[in-house]
Amino acid sequence: MDPNQPNRFKILIVDDVPKNIQVAASILQDDNYQMAFAQDGPTALAQVESNCFDLILLDIMMPQMDGFEVCRSIRERPESQDTPIIFLTAKNDTDSVVKGFALGAMDYLCKPFNGPELKARVATHLELYRSRKAIEEVNRRLRLEMAERIRAEEELKLSKERYRYLSLHDNLTGLFNTRYLYRSLEELIEEGRRRGTIFSLIFFDIDNFKRVVDSHGHLNGSRALAEVAAVLKSCIADPSYGVAYGGDEFVAVLPGHGKPQAVQKAQEIRARLLRTVFLANVENGVRLQASFGVSTYPDDAGNITAILARADQAMFNVKSKGKNAVGDVDGAVHLNGLEEAADEPVPAPCTQHVLNGEET
C-alpha cells in the first residue's frame, strides 16, 4: 500500500523502554499503519497536540508522568477525547485496571503481550473507531441536510405566504388590490341579500397628482402614494379596509356604513390628507388634496359594477365642480364640518386646472 495513502491509520506507541516500542512496532508493521513513538509523557502529549492519531498504545509505568496522567490529559483535549487508548503494562492489578478504564482507556494488554492478540485488539479498536467516526459523519451530514431542508421549507413557506399576500395586496402601498376588492364585494353583496346588511364605498383620486411626478420624479410619486395609503389606513378600522385601485385612485370599503356615515368618513380622510405634509425628504414637503365619491349598497346599486361606477361617477362630479370635496351619487357636494375636523385652515377647492382642461 502506498505509504502516502491518506486512509492509513496513525498509531502512537508510548513506552519509556525503547525495546518495548520496537517489539510493538515490529508486530504491527505488516498492517501498514503509520506509527509514531514517544518515550515519556510530555513527548507523547506534544505528539498528540501536533497530530491526529487513530489509536494510542500507552504504557502506565513511566517516569515524570505516568500513563494515567497522560491518559487524563489526552481526554481533556476535545480533539482527542474519543481516540482509542490501549494500556500496555505489566501493572495488571484490579485497581489499576479499573483506574485506567475510569480515565478513559478502552482496553488493557499485559506485558509481555501476545503478538496476534495485540494485532487483533488494535484492529478491532481501529475498526470500531472508524465505524464510530463514519456514523458521526453520517449524523453530521444528516443534521446539515435536515437544517438545510428546514431552511428550504421555511423559505418555501415564506415564499408561499408572500405570494398569497401579493396575490391580494398592492406591493407599493400594502393596501388590498382590486382582486381582493371584487372578491370581498361579492361576499358583502351576498351577505346583504341574505341578511339585509349594508355597506358603502368611498372612491377617491389625488387631485393634480401629475404635478408631483413632474416636479419630484416617479420614485417620489410612488412614495407619496404609499404615504397617502398610510393616511387612509389610519382613518379606518376593521372590518373596513382600503384598496389601491390603480395609479393615484383609492377605494375604502365600509361594511355596515350607511351614506351619512360614509360621507363623514370621507370628510375625515380628506381632512387628514389636507393637514399631512407628504414627502418630507423634499424641500418644504408636498401638500396633497383629493376628490371623493360615495355610494351605498343597496340604496345606490345592487351589483359590484354598478356600485363602483356610481362612486366613481360621484367623484368625477366633484372634480367637475372644483375638486377637493366629497360627493354622493345624487350630485351633492359635502364640505360641512371639514374645517372643524382639520388642525389648520383647509385650502379652498382648486379649480384652475379643471378650467384649463388639465389632468384631474
Beta strands, then each sheet from edge to edge (+ up, - down):
strand 1: 10-14
strand 2: 34-38
strand 3: 55-58
strand 4: 85-89
strand 5: 107-110
strand 6: 199-206
strand 7: 241-246
strand 8: 249-255
strand 9: 290-297
strand 10: 326-328
strand 11: 333-334
sheet 1: 2+ 1+ 3+ 4+ 5+
sheet 2: 7+ 8- 6+ 9- 10- 11+
end
